[in-house]
Amino acid sequence: MTTPSRRTLVFLVVVLVTLTAAWLVMRVAPSEDVNASSGRADARDVVQQYPVGDRPDVGPFEVTMLDGSKLSDTDLRGTATVLNVWGSWCGPCRAEAPELVDAAERLGPEAQFFGINVRDSPDAARAFERAFEIPYPSVRPDDSAAALLAFGGVLSAVAVPTTVVVDANGKVAARIVGQTDASTLVGLVEDASTNP
């Protein structure tokens, strides 16, 4: 009988953690189930804001971006940060891409933006970024699991798209599961910036 290789074991652990995180995402009841831009529930997305004292920490990580630069948990401190989990194959991701670009332009230096690409080849991810003129870098698909795991179940490769707003202290202030829009993001970033 042969023993599984280390690569197989690592793969199985990543799959198990991802499935567990997806189960937790589906199990956790959002504290605010309202679309921030319209003030009403919306079938497209679920917005969850975390009270200041209950904001989840982002664990340590370091990943490589599609452009070759590095991103770590320490880069998420000092200003509000928006992270969007996406894939080029995802219809809602394609629909929300112009909204993310609009929010990034409207917020300017008030917030930094990063993408976390999942289940794409690097070439497909870069083509998506060019097609939608994405002005911010994204984590390489090969490194996405490390970034997602650092969020302790708040982000998952199964719930795509998902967007989080991290406050200046490196804590998750808000999460949107599903497609988002610029007004929702701008409102969540402004709230996270005034309530760090």
N, C-alpha and C positions, 0 to 999 in steps of 0.2 A: 504494500500500500504506500502510495506516495503522499508526502505532506505538501500542503499548499505553499506556493511561493510567497515571499514577502509582499510582492506587488499585488497578488490576489488578496491577501489579508488586508492590505491597506485599502484596496478598492472596496472590499466588503465592509470595512469600518466606515468609510465615507458614505456608502449607500445606507447603512444602518443609521448613521447620524443624520443624514438628510431626511430619511423617512421619519425618524423621531421628531426632528424639527418641524416637518410638515404636519405631523399629528398634533404637536403643540400649538402651531399656528392656527389650526382648525379648531382646537379645543378652547383656546383663550378667548374669552368674551371681550370685545372691544369696549373701552370706557366711553367712547363717543362714536356712535354709528350714524354720523351725519356728514353730508357733503359740505365741506367748509365754505365753498363758494356760493352755494345756494341756500344753505340752512335746512336742507331736507335730505332724507335718505335717498340714495341713488344706487341702482342695481349695478352700476359700473364699478364702484369702488367702496371700500370700507375704510373710513378714516379713524384712526385711534391716536389720541393724544395722551401722553403720560404725565401725571402730576409731577412737579419738580422733585419731590422726595422719593418718588417711585420710578424714576427713569432708569432703564437698564443700562449697565455699563457695556462698553465695547471692549472685548478682550484684546490681548496683544496679537498682532499679525503684521506680516510684511509680504507684499505681493508685487508682481511685475505687471506693468500696464502694457497695453498694445503698442504704445510708442517707445517702450523700453525703459521708461522711468520707473521708479519705485514708489509705493504708497504703503504707509504703515499707520497703525492706530494713533501714533503721536501726531500725524499730519491732520487728524480730525479735531485738534484742539485749537482754541484761539479765535475761531469764527464759526458760524453755523455752517453745516455741511449737508448737502443733499446727495444721497446715494441711491441709484436706480438700478434694480436688477432687470436685465432685459436679454432678449435673443432676437436675432434677425428673422427667425421663423415665426415669431409671435405677433399675431394680428393687432392686439391691443397695444403692444410695444411700438408698432409702426404708427398707429393712430396717435399715441401720446408723444411721440418724438418731437413734433413741432411745438407742443406745449412745454416740454422740458427746455427746449432751446429758448423759447419766449421767456420762461421763468428765469433762466440763467442770465439772459440779457437784461431783464427788468431788475433783477437783484444786484447785478454787477458785483462789486467787491464785498457786499453784505453777506454773501454766501459763496462757498466753493461747491462745485458739482463734480461727481465722479459716477461712472457707470460700472456695473459688475456684469460682464457678459457671461452667459451660461449656454452650454451645449452648442456652440458655434465653432467653426474653424476660425483661426485668426484672420484669414482672407475674407470670409463672409462677414465677420464683425467689422473689419475696416471698410468694406464696401457699404455696409449699413451706415456707418459714421459719415462717410463721404456723401451718400445719397441724401441724408437728412441734415447735413452740415452741422454735426454735433460739435460744439465748441470746447468740450471738456474730454479728458481722457477716460478710458475704461480699463478695468482689470481684464487681463487675458483669460480666456476660457479655462486654460489649464490651472490657473491660480484662483479661480472663483470659489472653489470649495473652502480654501483657507480663509478667504475674506468672509464668506457666509457664516462659517463656524464661529468666527469672532463675535458675532452678534447674538450668540446663545439662543437660537430659536426665533429671534425676531425676523430674520431673513431666511429664505429657503429657496433652493433651486426649483422647487415644485410650484411655488406661488409666483408666477411670472406674468405680468410685471408686479413688482413690489417696490415701493419707494420709502426711504426713511429720511427723517430730518434729525441730525445730530446737533446738540447744542454746543456752545463754545467750550464746555467742560468735558466733551467726549462722551456724553450720555444721550441715549435715544430719546428725543422729545416727542416724535410723532412717527406714525407708520401709515402708509396707504397700501392696502392690498387690492390690486386691480389697477385699472387705467386711471390716470390723474389728469389734471389740467393746470395751467399756469396760475390761475387765481387761487386755487387750493394751495399750491406749493408756496406761493408768495405769502399768503396768510399764515401758513404754518411756520415758515422761516421767520417772519416778523414776530410771531408769538414766541418762538424759541429764543429769539434774540433779546426780547424784552423780559423774558422770564428764564434766565439761565440757571 
